[in-house]
Amino acid sequence: MNTTAIELTHLRKAFGPLQALDDVSLTVPEGQIWGLLGHNGAGKTTLMKHLLGLLVPTGGEVRVLGRSPTGSDARALRREVGYLPETVAFYPELTGREILKYFARLKDVAPSQCERMLADVELTDAADRRARTYSNGMRQRLGLAQAMLGHPRLLLLDEPTAGLDPIATQRFYRKVKQLAGEGVSILLSSHILAGVERHVDRVAILGSGKLLAAGTLGELRARVRLPVVIRVRLSGAISEWPAVAGEEGRAAKRIGDGEFEFRVPEQGKLYLLQQLTARDDVVDLSVMPPTLDDVYAHYCGVSEQAPTASAEGAEE
C-alpha cells in the first residue's frame, strides 16, 4: 500500500517559552530524497526527534509511514526507520564488526547483514579494528552502516557527510541515490548546500521553528525570482562595457579586465544572450541560475532573525 513517508500537520513544539517548531506542515512522498536546511537552532534536530518518536508534540500531528511514531505500534515502526545522528559515538573498545552486530541485535536483524553493510561503506578491511582507532570519517561511515541495517523504508540522516573527504562524500551520495531508487525515503540535514543541491529531489527550509519554503529547487527559484547571472569576457583588456544599441541600458558590472557580469530576470535571459552571442569580441560566456545557496540566503535573510536561544542546543 502506497503511503507518505512523512506527514506533519500544524506541528508545534515548545520548550518553556521557546517555540522550537511553530505550525510546521510538510508532506514527503515515499521514494524521494529531501534536504532539510536551516541555521543552528532552526528546528531541524527537533523535527527529526519527533519523527523518531523521541519527542511528543505540543500541538499538531506527526505521521511516519502512515503511523504515529508515539502510538501503539511505535516499536515496530522504528524498525522501519534508520537514523544517523549528527554526532556519532560508539563504544571505543569494540570493533566495527562488534558494534554493527550489537545494533543488529537491537533491531532484531540477522547478523549476516552486517558484512554486507560493512562492505557497502568500505569498512570490511577495518572491521576488526577497535572504534577508538577510527578516523572521524570512518566513524561516520560506520554510523551510516548501522542506519541501513534492516533495510529501513525511511532514513533520517543528520549532517551525514560531516567528516567525510570528497571521494567518500561522492560514494555516500551514490549510495543514497541507489537506496532512493529502491524505494527508500530519505530526509537529510546538511549545512553543505552545494553538495545537497546536486543530490536531493526537494528541500525544506526551516527558520526559527517555521517552515519558510518547500519544493524543488526550480519551484523555489520561480517563487523568489532571483536574477540570473551572466558573465562575459571580451577580447582585449577593456575597462568599461561598450555601449550597444538594443540592450536597453542594462548595466554591466566589471569583474576583471575585459570581464563583465550581468544580473537579469529569468524572462530577460534569452534576449540578452542573443545580443551577446551576436558580438564578434565575445570570447567566453557563462550563465549561472540562482543556486541553492542563493535561494536559502533569500528565505533566511528576509524571513529569519538570528535566534536568541537554540532549541537543539538546549537539548544537548
Summary of the structure (lengths in Angstrom):
residues: 316
radius of gyration: 23.6
end to end distance: 37.8
largest distance: 73.8
contacts: 968
relative contact order: 0.16
helix: 34%
strand: 28%
